[in-house]
């Protein structure tokens, strides 16, 4: 695995991650995202349906919490999750937790971490964690970590302990990694912890960078309680301590505004759980990321005739963001436009808002399929536009376009 940077603009690192996979034949454009799955399947979509989307990431993310209870089956199968789940050719990255789920805190010890599957809590030692990774047979995976420092008002002592535990877990994982036949060609990513305490973040980054890891996972930034400016400062300072030639993946960040902020702070890779969360709310991503609008829109903007951004009201889902529309709302029952004008996804080419509204209010399973197709296409288009904006040195124009919808936040 090799990181090749072509340019850095306002902190954003543009380039490629090459030599991915056991054969080294895959690459991933940066900044970019991993393909989100639950139990090794993209929610709502079959493999064939998924591959109607263009520009899919070459790296698929699976999580230990969704696969841990299938350890015995995978060990008996012996050929890893990729073949077990019938995935098309892809690189596998295995993380500890599914960022779309909130796990209860308070179940970490000096020797174990806990994950929650469909059958409840599973306590993992380093030995069991590595045995599960060996059964999954990923191409890259994060080391075991104590990531329970994201809550507000976490004490300095607790944060320091989390950093120490995570470093100890990494050392143990590295020893077991060398002994594992199934993982001998895999890359291990070290996890940087430290909560919102700058001193601990820097210590974690420096110590992790001393270990023979292929990349870095920046954990503990997913809390809504953390101010976005504080997050950006912490990530920027942390990134400065990490080798430039190794990739940085941040966990738990999905909103477009937060993605841009983290990319400017030096993050290369993101998860793609956000489209799934939007889909589960019965919503469709609709924010604009086009730097150069079509002529009709450009004229409307010039004349100040663009409609105002709709502010969220008390009847909306409290988790909704300004980047999406709630298609369960009655206003869409006779709206015969596509979800997003000009979108090339299957849903927008074949169906209208009124039809998706009908599917949602009647609880039809097709609603999730169509929304997931659209939301993934829109999100992947956002990342492609971000890279193009960096390449053309128009990042500020891109930011202005994407962030204009936050007026309604």
QUIGI-V820095 format. One record per pair of residues at least 12 apart in sequence whose ideal C-beta (glycine too) atoms are under 7 Angstrom apart, sorted by the first residue. I is the first residue (numbers start at 1). GAP is how many residues later the second one is. Records with the same first field share a line. If there is no record, write none. Layout:
# QUIGI-V820095
I = GAP, GAP
This chain:
# QUIGI-V820095
1 = 16, 18, 19, 186, 213
2 = 16, 17
3 = 12, 14, 242, 243, 244
4 = 12, 14
9 = 381, 384, 386
10 = 254, 385
11 = 225, 253, 254, 255
12 = 19, 251, 252, 378, 383
13 = 17, 18, 253, 255
14 = 16, 373, 376, 377
15 = 15
16 = 12, 13, 14
17 = 13, 230
20 = 38, 39, 71, 119
21 = 70, 118
22 = 117, 163
26 = 32, 65
27 = 31
28 = 29, 30, 31
29 = 358
30 = 238
31 = 232, 237, 352, 355, 356
32 = 25, 237, 351
33 = 24, 236, 237, 238, 239, 350
34 = 23, 25, 26, 27, 59, 235, 237, 238
35 = 21, 22, 24, 25, 26, 237
36 = 25, 235, 236, 237, 240
37 = 23, 24, 25
38 = 28, 60
39 = 27, 28
40 = 22, 41, 45, 47
41 = 44
43 = 233, 329
44 = 235, 324, 325, 328
45 = 324, 327, 328
47 = 39, 40, 41
49 = 320
51 = 37
52 = 294
53 = 320, 323, 324
55 = 325, 329
58 = 32, 33
59 = 31, 32, 34
60 = 27, 30, 31, 32
61 = 32, 34, 210
62 = 19, 30, 32, 74
63 = 32, 33, 34, 35
64 = 30, 32, 51, 65, 68
65 = 31, 32, 33, 50, 51, 52
66 = 32, 51
67 = 14, 65, 69
68 = 47, 49, 54, 64
69 = 48, 49, 50, 53
71 = 60, 61, 64
74 = 61, 62
75 = 60
80 = 56, 57
81 = 55, 56
91 = 48
92 = 46, 47
93 = 45, 47, 48
94 = 39, 42, 44, 47
95 = 47, 156
96 = 19, 46, 48, 49
97 = 18
99 = 123, 152, 153, 172, 174
100 = 173, 176, 177
103 = 13
105 = 43, 46
107 = 14
108 = 38, 40
110 = 55
111 = 14
112 = 12, 13
113 = 31, 33
124 = 20
126 = 18, 43, 46, 47, 50
129 = 15
130 = 43, 46, 50
133 = 50
134 = 46, 48, 49
137 = 45
138 = 48
139 = 47, 48
140 = 46, 47, 49, 74
141 = 45, 47, 48
142 = 47, 49, 75
143 = 26, 27, 30, 45, 46, 47, 48
144 = 25, 29
145 = 21, 24, 46, 48, 74
146 = 16, 19, 20, 47
147 = 46, 72, 73
148 = 14
149 = 13, 44, 46, 71
150 = 45, 70, 72, 73
151 = 72
152 = 73
154 = 41
156 = 41
159 = 35, 36, 38, 41
160 = 40
162 = 31
163 = 30, 31, 37, 40, 41
166 = 25, 27, 38
167 = 40, 41
170 = 20, 21, 38, 41
173 = 15
174 = 14, 37, 38
187 = 27, 28
188 = 25, 26
189 = 24, 25, 26, 27, 28, 60
190 = 18, 21, 23, 26
191 = 26, 28
192 = 12, 13, 16, 24, 25, 26, 27, 46
193 = 26, 27
194 = 26
195 = 25
196 = 30, 34, 38
198 = 36, 39
201 = 33, 36, 37
202 = 35, 36, 39
205 = 33, 36, 37
206 = 35
209 = 32, 33, 34
214 = 32
215 = 31, 32, 33, 34
216 = 26, 30, 32
217 = 32, 34
218 = 17, 20, 30, 31, 32, 33, 49
219 = 32
221 = 14, 29, 31, 32
222 = 29, 30, 31
228 = 30, 33
232 = 29, 33
235 = 15, 27, 30, 31, 32
236 = 29, 30
239 = 26, 27
247 = 21, 22
248 = 18, 19, 20, 21
249 = 19, 20
250 = 12, 17, 20
251 = 20
253 = 17
254 = 17, 19, 20
255 = 19, 66, 68
256 = 31, 67, 126, 146
257 = 145, 146, 149
260 = 126, 139, 142
263 = 123
272 = 107
274 = 105
275 = 97, 100, 101, 104
276 = 96
278 = 46, 97
279 = 89, 92, 93, 96
281 = 36, 38, 39
282 = 44, 45, 46, 78
283 = 37, 41, 42, 43, 44
284 = 40, 41, 43, 55, 87, 90, 91
285 = 38, 39, 90, 93, 94
286 = 38, 39, 53, 54
287 = 36, 115, 118
288 = 113
289 = 92, 93, 96, 109, 112, 113
290 = 111
291 = 98, 103, 106, 107, 110
294 = 48
309 = 13, 96, 98, 99
310 = 98
311 = 97
312 = 96
322 = 83, 84, 86, 87
323 = 82
327 = 26, 29, 30, 33
328 = 29, 32, 33
332 = 21, 22, 25
333 = 21, 24
334 = 20
335 = 18, 19
336 = 16, 18
337 = 15, 16
338 = 14
339 = 14, 17, 35
340 = 38
343 = 31, 34, 35
345 = 28, 29, 32
346 = 27
347 = 23, 26, 27
348 = 26
351 = 19
356 = 14, 15
385 = 13
386 = 12
